Amino acid sequence: MKVFLLGFMGTGKTYWGKLWSEQHGFQFFDLDKEIEKTAGMTISKMFERFGESYFREKERESLLSFGTHDNFILSTGGGTPCFYDNMDWMNKTGLTIYLHSPIAVLKDRLIKEKDHRPLIKSLREDEIEKYIKESLQKREKYYKKAHIILSTESVSDINFGEIIRKYV
């Protein structure tokens, strides 16, 4: 089984992906970490040196490499589903789960993490909520194509176990 977790940055894709993979015997991968390994630099450096389009190409290459893997949970980047035909590819290749979080929750998390997030690094705290709202307006049409939509306010191990039983 191939499981792709998607959603806006700060929704907890990595947190839940690691937890669920440990509890259910899957390998866990974080797409951003895989990109950094193959590129030999951080995502922040990629953005600084080459820009977002270069990063999106590397992201696509790394995502497609998971076509040959099995029994994993992959935490994707917040923009991964929105470029090329990544969302369609993930839907055809495995199970897609959109983790949805309220804007206020995202804002609180991202303010704390903004130095590690290239797309919001230069924003003032008062600009982050506006950025989240505008980005979600553009991205949710992709996110909502997921096989399953889960609110992070009600996510638990039980949710994931039930999903796996229904999907398998």
N, C-alpha and C positions, 0 to 999 in steps of 0.2 A: 504494500500500500504506500502511496505517495501522498503526503498531506502538506498542503501549502497554507501557511497562515498569512493573512494579509490584513491591512488596516493602516490607519494613520500612524506616524511616528509617535511613540509614547503610549500606545494602547496595551503594551505588555506582550507582544508577540514572542519575544525572546523568553520572557519569564514563563509564560504558559507553555511554550514549545519545549523548553528544557524540562519542566515539571512533568508534562504529559509523556514525553519520550522516555523519561526514567521510569515512570509508573506503568508504562504499557510496552516496554521493550523495543522501542523504536530508536534509530539513530537520530540525533538532533544536529541540524546545521543552521547557521545564521548566514544568510546570503551576503550581507555586508562583510562579514569576516572571511568568507570564501573569496570574495572579490579582492579584498586586501591581500590575502595570501598569494593569489595568482598574479596580481599586479605589483606586488612587492612594495606597496605604499599604502598609507591610510586613505580613506575616502576623502577626508578633508584636504589632503595633499593633492589628490586627483582633481578635486574641484578647483583648488588654487592654481595648479599648473596647467590643466587641460580643459577645464570647464565641465558643465553638466552633461553636454552631449557625449563627450568621451566616456564619462562615468556610465551613462545609460547604455552605451555599447558594451562596456565591460560587464555591466549588470546582466544584460541579455545573454552574453556568452556564458557567463557563470550559471544563470538560470537553466539554459538549455543543456548544460552538462549533467543536470540532474535527471534527464530523460533516461539515462542508463542505470540510475540507482533505484533501489527499492527499500521498502520498510523504513521510511524516514519521515521526520517532520522538519519542514524548512520554514524558517521565519524570513519572510521577504521584506524588502525595504518598503517604506510607505508609498513610494512612487512606482514600484515595480509593475503593478498591474496596469498602469496608465500609459505605458510606452510600448511601441511596436505592437505585436499581438500577444503580449505576455499573458494577459488574462485569459484569452481564448486557449492558449497553449496549456496553461495550468489546469483549466477546466477539463480539457481533453485528456490530460496526462494523469490527473489524480483528483483528490478531494480538496476543494478550496473552502476555507473557513475565514470569514470576515469577522474580525474582532472589532466591535464598535464601542467607543467610549464617548461620554459626554464632553462637550467642548471645555467646560470648566475643569474637568479632570485632566484633560490633555494639556491645558494651559499651565496648571500647577506643576505637572511633571516636566514639561518642556522648559519652563523657566529655570528649573534646577539643572537641566541637562544641556542647555543651549550652547555651551562652549564645545560640545562634542557633536553638534548637529549643524552641518555646513549650510543648510538652507535657512536656518534661523539665527545663526551665529551673530550676524551683524544687526539683528533686530533689537530694539529696546523692549523692555518687558511689556510696556503698554501697546506695542505693535504685534505681539505674539498672538493674542486672541483674534485680531483681524486677519492675520495670516492663516490661522487655522480655519476660520470660517470660509475664507475665500478658496483655500486649497481643497477643503472638503466639498465645496460646491462643484469643483471641477472633477474631483476624484471619486466621489461616491457613485457615480454612474458605472464606474468600473468595479468598485468594491461590491456593489449590490448584485453583480453577476455571479457572485460566489455561490457555491452549492448550499452553504449554511451561513447564516448570520447570527452571531452570538453577541449579546451585550456583556461587556466586561464586568458590569455590576452584578451579573448573575452567573458568571462562568465558574465552573468548579471541575474537579476530576470526574464527578458523576456525569456532567454534561458530556465530557469527552468520551468516557467509556460507553455511554449510550449512543453517541454518534458513531463510534467505531463498530458497535454491534449492528447498527442499522445499515451501515455502509458496506460491511463485509458480506 
